[in-house]
Amino acid sequence: MQSKIRLPFLFLIVAFVFSCTQQKGPSASDIQYPDTKKVDTVDTYFGTEVPDPYRWLENDNAEETETWVEAQNKVTFSYLNDIPFRAEVKKTVKNLINYEKISAPDKHGEYYYYYKNDGLQDQSVYYRTKDLNSDKEEVFLNPNNFSEDGTISMAGTSFSNDGSLMTYLISDGGSDWRKAITLDTETKEVVGDTLTDLKFTGISWKGTEGFYYSSYERPKEGEALTAANKNQKVYFHKIGTQQSEDRVVFGGDIQRRGISAGLTEDERFLVLSPWKGTSGNELYIKDLEDPDGDFVQFVDNFENNHSVLHSEGDRLLIYTNLNAQNYRIAETTIDKPNPESWDTLISESEHVLNSASTAGGYLFLNYLEDAKSKVKQLTLDGEHVRDIDLPAIGSARGFGGESEDTELYYTFTSFTYPSTVFRYDIESGTSELYEQPDVAFHPDQYETKQVFYESKDGTEIPMFIVHRKGVELNGNNPTLLYGYGGFNISLTPSFSTRWISWLEMGGVFAMANLRGGGEYGESWHKAGTKMEKQNVFDDFIAAGEYLKAEDYTSSDKLAIMGGSNGGLLVGATMTQRPDLAQVAIPQVGVLDMLRYHKFTIGAAWASDYGRADDSKEMFEYLYGYSPYHNLEEGTSFPATLVTTADHDDRVVPAHSFKFAARLQEYHTGNTPVMIRIETRAGHGAGTPTSKTIKQLTDIFSFTLYNMDSQPDN
């Protein structure tokens, strides 16, 4: 009898020991964070002294900063590499990202041009063909040949109207600074000078003579990540001349943060949109057919958004939110520039007009109804033609083209609907499938719902929740809550390998449409700006509480995530409510709200944030929520993985450096608080696929491990 008892008992002991061995991973108690020196730096705002002991980390070129970065990455990657299921997470991410992706084609001259990625290529390849119905295609440009590590990317293209010349922009290491290279499309040979030091610009061709572009003064050596970008100028580059000879068209002594330049389709009007912030622009138009003409000022302030949508003779159609919180289409002529003389062609709707375009002699209006697309086709006189049937609830993009086009190509996507290209016949209104990706994912196994929950002040906030069908609402599901809430940007349903990877590993994904965004027009945007910014954080906190109250998850199984302005969101949330979530992932975040405006393009964000030097009241408000300044000593914070990149010249990495240093100093809990600093990368655009896989692997491994969960494939 004894032997029969001992054998299974011994087996259980062995199995238990084996199980513990297999699950062993890194421990936060074993982490030795790098020593970070403190300096005696104090700023005084309206009589209040504000210490900034980690100011030295703002000097990204200093050797001691580089040493600190290396030391932090060493600790972080040592921890991440020891997570036992990290390889399993990487396999899932890589498998899901490995599918062929094709963009909607654009026709220029005799060719259709489009991007295609076979799945794991670091950068998508630019192809062209004369016949979309044939298999004959050729590589026009392959960015994977621009650099050995795949970190130089294409960042935009522009063609002359006849398609004979094209200019493409390239970004090195994810930087917002660009080079512009012009090619003869027939021979693919470089034409003329390569332009350098371009930033926040498009390329607008005038015939084949040359093109308009915008540029800042070249930053001093070593100041690319810190020097403020201001006083942008518009230039005309004549093909065959040097960049040094380019003529200034607009700008110079007038202080503006930036100026966007573009030509109408008929190339008659040059349209300039000067801006100071992320919202609102002046409007100037020049009739290029008048050799003695000058720019006519249509709008002389930065209070509203305006863009020229279409021109026909002297007639101009303008997309604007002047006297229309949800946008309208106005019409006027070149000799009636005053906004008071504009007529309304398309009135404001109860739903926000998210975008407008023209193609084939028609207007296409893309509305957002509770953050979901609804597209209408109208004549250029504003008469309704049809509502366009979309394949599901989601996001449609495209619907732009030339006046002579008879068809166009648009994309449709949703959380579980991969970005798919459709061909649309403009006259008949019929859509047919053009290109649908084959993803190793079964959308019929998942469901998406939209819920509305109350924020702190009683405002109803929409949120999308995506999960496997039949999920048990037991409060034990690993849940990722994502948000942004700023700059009039709308978060709409779209397919992303990030979210699909999380879902495939058994997680619940939630995306909240916070105030500060553009989902419900300008009033929704303004309700999350400046002295109302706290509404955004309250909306996000309420989203987390809703998910817990409805038993999707619990504090121990909830992660909060956001990037850029969304990084600010996560930073403010974790300082105000460190108990809300188990994990926090602030990515490339704006985390020092007192000094953000001093770096690169940061001053443009003041239209949303306000500045600490605006007034005593504004300083106190910013100081009251600035994540870096509101980390409290002796607090147990969530497990935190701050992410940034060494070439981020939009939200400079100093924000994340300083926040992580103080977080490590003040944190008293038993969770890890660390920073992951990507090299040869920027704010996000142009990141090679190989780096994306590594980033997602690290984020999801860190998140699941600190929830005491594992991937459930």
N, C-alpha and C positions, 0 to 999 in steps of 0.2 A: 504493500500500500504506500509506503513512504517513497519508493522510487517513482511511482506513478505521479506523486504530487511534486516532487523535486524537479522533474524534467520540464514540465510546462512553466514552473516558477522560475527556473533558471533561464528558460527561453524569454520570458517576459522581461527579466532583468537585462539580458543582452539586447533585446529589442529596444528597451527604454534608453540604454546607454548609447546605442547606435543612433537612435532618433535625436538625442540631445547633441551628439557629435555632428550630425548632419545639419542641424539648425543653428549651430554656433556661428555667430557673426560678430561684427564690431560692437564695442560697448562705448557709450558716451563717456562713461567714467574713466576710460583709459585715454581719452583724447588729451593731448597736450597742445593747447593752442599756442601759436607763435607769440612771443612777447611783442607788443606794439607800444612804442614809446608815446609819451604825451608831451605836448608843448604848451607853453603858457601863452595862448592866443585868446584874446577876448575882444569881441565887437560890442559896441554900444548902440542900441536902437532906442531912440526917444527916452533916454535915461535908464534903460534896462541893459545891464551887462550880460552878454551871452558868451560863455566859454566855448571854444572850438578846439579841443585838445588834439584832434586828429587832422588839423588843417594841412599838415605837411604831406598827407596822402593825396592832396590835390595836384601835386607836382608829379605828373605821370612819367616825366623823363628822368627823374632823380634815381640814382643807383639804389638808394635805400628803399624807394618805393618798389623798384623791380625786385629787390631782395625779399621784401614783404610779400609781394605777389607770389613768388616762387615758394616761399615758406607756407603760405596759406594753401596753395594748390597741392603741395606735398601732403599736408594733413588731410585735406578733403579727399583726394584721390586714393589715399591709403585707406580711408574709411569706406569709400564707395566700392573699392575693389574687393573688400572683404565681405560684402553682402552676399550671402550664400546663393541666392537665386538671381544674381545680376546677369549671368549668362542666359538664363531662361527669359528674362525680360528683354534682353538685346535680341534674342532670336525672334520673339514676337514682334517687336518694333521693326526689325529688318524685313521680316516676312511680309508685313503689311505695307511697308513703304515701297516694296519691290514690285511695282506694277507699271505698265506703260502709261505715261501721261502725255496728252496732246492738247494744245491750246486751240482755240477757235482761229481759223485762218483769216488773214487779211489780204485783199488783193491790191497789188501795186504794179502798174504796167501790165505785162502779160502773165505775171506770176502770182500765185498764192503763197504767202509766207506763214509759217507757224513754228512753234516750239514743240519739241518732242524729247522725252526722257525715257530710256528703256527700263527705268526703275531704280537703278542704283548709281547712275551717272551723277557725279558731283554737281554738274551744271547741265541744264537742258540745252539741247542742240537746236540751232535755228535752221530749218529746212525750207525748201521751196519746190513748187511744182507748177506746171502749166495746166494740168488736168487733175482735179481732185478725185476723179473717178478712176484714175489709173494708178498703178503701183510705181510709176516713174517719179522719183523724187531725188533731190540732191541736197547734200549738206551745203548750206550757204556760209554759216559761221559755226564753229565748234569752240565754245568757251573753255572746254576741258583742255584745250591746247594752249590756253593763255598762260597757265602756270602749272608747275608740277604738282602742287598740293590742292589744286581746284579752288583756290580762294579768290581768284580774279573772275568776276562775273560780268555778264551783260546787264545793263541797267536801263535799257530803253532803246527804241529805234525810231527813226523818222525818215520818210521818203519824200522825194520831190513828187509833184503831182503826176508826172509822166512815168514815174517809177525807175528812171534811169540812174538816179543817184540816191544813196541812202547814208545816213549818219547813225552810228551806234555809240552809245555811252558805255563805258566800263568803270567798274568799281574795284578797287584793290583792297582786299581784306575786309570787305564789308563797310568801308568808309562811305560817307555821303559825298565826298569829293569825287569828281568824275573827270575822265578824259573823253574827248569826242573825236571819233575817227570816221572819215568819209570814204565811201567806196563807189566805184563805177559798178553798177549791178550786173552788167554784161560780162566784164572781165574779172570782177572781184578785186581789182587793183585799187590801192589807196590813192585818193585824189587830194592833193593839197596838204595843208599843214594839219598836224594833230593838235587839237586844242586841249589845254590843261587847266586845272584849278577851277572847274565848273562845279556849282553846287545848287541844288534845288532849282533845276532848270529843265525845260523841254527844248526841243529843236523845231523851229518853224521855217520851212523852206519857202523862198520866194522864187518861183520858177526853178531854173537850174543855175541861177546867178550866185546864190548863197543862201544863208539862213540867219534867223534871229535866235539869240540865246541870252541867258542871264548869268551873271557871274559876280562874285565878291572879290575884293582885293586879296591877293595871295597872303596867307598867314605867315608870320615869321617862322624861321626854322625852329622846330620843336614845339610850336604852339597850335598844331592842327587840332588837338583835342580840347584846347582851353580858350583860344582867342575868340572873342565875340564876333558873330557874323552880322554885319549891318551895312546899310547903304549899298544894296545891290544895284547893279546897273544892267541895262539891256543894251546888247551890242548887235551889230550886223557884221557877219563874217562873209567876205566875198571869196568865192572859191579861187584858188590860185595865189592868194596873198597870205602873209604871215599873220598869226594871231595878234602880234604887236601892232598891226596896222588896222585892226578892227575898229569900226566907228561906233562911238557911244550914241545910242538912239534916245535913251531916256535914263534919268538918274543923275548921278553926279552930286551936286551940292544939297539936293533935297534929301532929308533924312527919312528913309523908309527901311523897314527890315528886309523886304524883298519885293520883287516885281515879276509877275508872270506875264509872258508875252505869247501871243498866238495870232494866226491869220485866219480869216474866214475862208471857207472852201474855195470861193472864187478868187481868193488872194487880193481882193480889193481893199479890205479893211485890216489894219493892224490894231489889235486889241491889247491894251495893257491893263493889268489888274494889280496895282501896288497894294501891299499889305504890311501891317505892323504886327499882327498877331495871327493866331490860328483861325480866327473868325472875323469876317468883315474885310471889305476891300473897296478902294476907290475904283473908278472906271474911266479910262481914257481911250478914245478911238480916233484913228487917223485914216483918212481916205487917201490911199496910195495912188489913186488915179488923178489926184489934184497935185501937180508938181509944186505948187506954192502953199499947199495946205499944211496946217500944223495939227497937233493933237487937240481934239475937242474933249473937254472935261464933261463927262456925263454924271459922275458921282464924286463929290469932294470930301467924303468922310469915310470912316471905317466901321460904321454902325451896322451895316447889313452885308449880305453876300450877293454878288451879282456876277453873271457870266453871259457872254454873247453866245447864243445857241445856234443862230442861223441868220444869214443875210440873203436878200433877194432884191436886187436893184438897190434902192435907197432904204428899203425896209429892213429892220433889225428886230429879231426876237431875243428877249433877254429873260433868263432864268434868275429869279430873285426872291428874297424873302422880305423885301421892303413892303411894309403894310400887309404882310402875309406871313404869319408865323410858320405856316406849313408849306410855304413857297407857292408861287404862281408863275405864269408865263406872261410877260409884258411885251408889247410891241410899240415901236416908235420908228423914227427915221433919223438919218444923220443930222438933219437940220432941226431936230427937236430933242436935244440932249437932256433937258431938265426933267428929272423924274416925275415932276408934277404934270408933265405933258404926256407921259407914257399912258397908253391904253392897256387894259387887261384883256389878253386873248384867252387865257385859261385861268379861271378863278381859283382861289385857294379852296382846298377840299378839307374835309374833316380828318383825312389821313395825310401824312406828310408826303410830299412829292420828293422822293429821295434822289432821283436823277431824271434828266431829260436828254433826248438825243434826236437826231434826224437821220433818215436814210430813205432813198428811193422816192423822195418828194413827200414824205410823211413825217409826222411827229410821233415819237414813242415816249410815253410817260411811265416811269417806274415808281409806283406808290408803295409805301410800307403800311400794311394793316396789321397792327400788333407784331411788328418786326418781321412780317412775311411779305414777299413780293406779290404785287398785282400789277400787270403791265397792260397799258391801253395804247391803241393806235388811233391817231387822229390825222385829219388833213392839216395842211399848213395854215388853213383858215380857222382851225379849232373845232372842226366838226368831228364828232365821234364816229369812228369806223368800226371798231370791234375791241372787245376785251380778248387778250391773247390767252389761249388755253395753255396752262403750264402743267407738267406731268405730276406734280404733287405739291404739298405745302413746303416752301423752301425759299431759296434766293435765286433770282434770275439776273444775269448781267450780260451786257452787250447791247444789241439793238441800235448800233451806230453804223453809219456807212456814208457813201457818196450819194449825191442826188440822182445819178444815173443808174444806181444799183437796182437790180430786180430781186435780189435775194440777199440775206444777211445770215450771219452765224452767231448764235448766242449760247451761253452756258447756263446750265441749271444744276443746283446742288442743294443738299440738305444734310443733316447730321449723319444719316445713314445712306445717303444717295450720293455716290461719287460724282465729282464734277463731270458733267456730260455735255457734249456739244450737239446742238440741233441746227439744222438748216431751215430757214424760214422764208417762204415765198411771200414777198411783200404785198402783192396784189390779192392773192387768194386767201392769205392768212393761215396757210397750213404749215405745220411744223413736221419735220421728219428727222429721225435719229441719224446723226452723222458719225459720231464717235463716242462709244461708251467704254470706259475702262473695265478691265477684268481684274477685280481685287479679290484677294484671298479672305473674303469676308462675306457673311450671309446676313444681309439687312433684314430678312424676314424673321430673324431671331430676336430682333430688338424693337422697342417701341419708343416713340417720342411723344411727350405731352407738354402742353403749355399751361402753367398755373399762374394765378395771381395771388399775391400775398400782401399783407399790410406792413408798411414801414413804420418807423417810430412815430411819425406825425400823422399816420392814418392813410397816407398815399398808397394807392394800389400799384404794385410793381409786378411786371410780368417776368416769368422765368421759364426756360425750357429745361426739361429733365429727360434724360435718355438712359435707358437701361435694358438689360435682357428681359424678355417677356417672362412673366411668372416670378419675377424677383420677390423674395419674401421681405415684407416690411417689418423687420425685427430689430431695427436700430443698429444692425451689425454690418452694414454694407460699406466697404471703402468708397468714399464719395469725394469727388473733386469738384469744388465750386469755383467757377471762373467769372471774372468781371472786368470791366474797364471804366465806364462812367466818366467820359470827358470828351472835350474838343468836338462835340457835335457828331461823334462817330457812332454809327449804329452797329450793334452786334446782331447779325442775322444768321439763321441756320446755314451751316456749310460743312462739307466733308473735310475732315482733317485727320491725318495719321495719328496726331497727338491723341485726339479724343477716342478714335477707334481702337488704338492700342490699349488705352485705359479700359474701355468697355470689354475688349476681348480678354482682359485679365480679370474680369469679374467685377469691375468697378461701376459705380453710378456716376454719370456726368451731369452737372447742372450749370447753366449759363444764365445769369441774371441781367436783365436790361435796365441798368441803373440810371437814375437821373444824371445829367451831365452829358449823356449821349444824345443822339439825334433821332431816336426811334419815334418820338412824338412831336417833332418839330422844335422850333427855337425856344419855346417856353419850357420844354422838358430839358433842353440844354442849359438854359440860364438858371434853372432850379438847382443845378449842381456846380455852379461856378462861384468864384470869389467868396463872398461872405455866406454863401449857401453851400459851400463845398462839403460841409459835414453831412448834408443830406445823402451824398453818395456813399459815405462810410456807413451811415445808418441803414441805407437800403441793403448794403452787402451783408451787414451783421444780421439784419432781419431775414435775409435769404438763408443764412446758415441756421438760424433758429427755426425757420420753417421746416427745413430738411430734417432737423432733429425732432421737431414736434410731430411730424408726420411719419416718424419711424423709418425714414430712409436710412438714417445713420445716427451716430452719436458723436459727442465731442472727441472721443478716442479714435473715431474712424473718419473724421472730416479733415480734408486738406483745402486750403485756400490758395489760389494761384492767379497771377496777373502780371502783365508786362508793360514797361514804360509808365504811362499814367496808371495802368493797372498795377504796376509795382508799387507806386505810391499808395494805391488802394489797399494792397496787402500789408504794406508797412504800417499804415495808419490803423488798420483793423487789428493787427497783432499787438500794437502798443495800447490801444484802447480796450481791447478785449482779448488778453492773452489766453483766456480760458475757452475761447470760442471753438478753436480747432486744434487738432493734434499736430498738424504740419502746416508750415507756411512756405510758399515759394515766391518771393518777390524777384521778378526778372527785370533786368536793366531799368531799375526803378528810379523815379525822381524822389529822392529821400531827404534832401536838405532843402527845405522850402524857403530858407532865408537867403540862400546864395545861388539858387538854380539859374537865375537870370544873368549871371556873370560869365557863363560858359557857352561857347558856340552859338546855337540858335535858341538857347533857353529864354532869352528876353521875349521871344514871340509868344511864349506860353502865358504871359501876364494877362492876356485877354481872358483866360480861364481862371488863373490863380490869383491875380493881383500880385503886388510886390511888397516886400518888407519895408521899402523906403517910400511907399505911397503915402502912408499915414500911420499914426500911432495905432489906430483901430485895426488897420489891415495887418500891421506887424503883429499885433497881439493875437489876431485870428490865425495867422500862419504859424506863429510860434506855438499856438495851442494844439496844433495837430501834426506839425512837421515830424515825421517818423524818427529821424536822427536825434532830434531834441527831446522827444518824449519817451525814449527808452528810460525806464526807471530802474535804478540800482536795487538789487535784491529781488528781482522778479523772475518767476519761472515762465519762460517764453515757450512757444511751440517749437518742436524740432524745425529748424529753419535752414533752408538751402538758398542763399542769396546767389543769383547768377548774373554775370556781366561779361563784357568782352573788352579786350585791350585796345581795339580799334573803334570803339563806339564813340563817334564824334557828334552824336545827337544828344543822348543822355550820358554824359561823360562818366566813366567808371568810378570817379572819385565819390559819387553819391553812394555807391555800393560799398566801396572801400571803407569809408568813414562809418557807415551804418553797421557793417559787420564788425569793425573794431570795437565800437561801443557796445554792441550786442554781446560780444564775447566777454567784455569787461563786466557787464551788469548781470548777465544771466546766472541764475542760481539753481536751475532745474537739472534733471538728469537726462535731458535730451540734447542732441548735438545742435550747435548753431555754427554754421560754416559758410564759406563762400567758394563758389566755383567760377574761376576766371578763364574764359575761353581765349585762346591766342589766335591771331590772324582772322579775327571776326569782328563784326560791328554790331549794329542795333538789331540785326536780324535778317534784313534783305541780303540775298546773295550767299547765304550760308551754305556751304557744300553739303550734299546729302550725307556724306560720311560723318561730318561733324554733327548734323542733325540727329542721326541715329545714336551717337554717343551721348548727346545732351539729353535726349528723351530717355535713354536707358538709365542714365544717372538720376534724373528727376523721379522717374517712376520707381526705381529701386529704392531710393531714399525714402520716398513717400510710403510705399507699402511696408518697408522694413520698420519704419517708426510708427506705423499703425499696428504693428505686431500681426501683419497679414502677409499673405503670399499670393503670387499670381495664380489665378484660377482659370486655366485655359481649357 
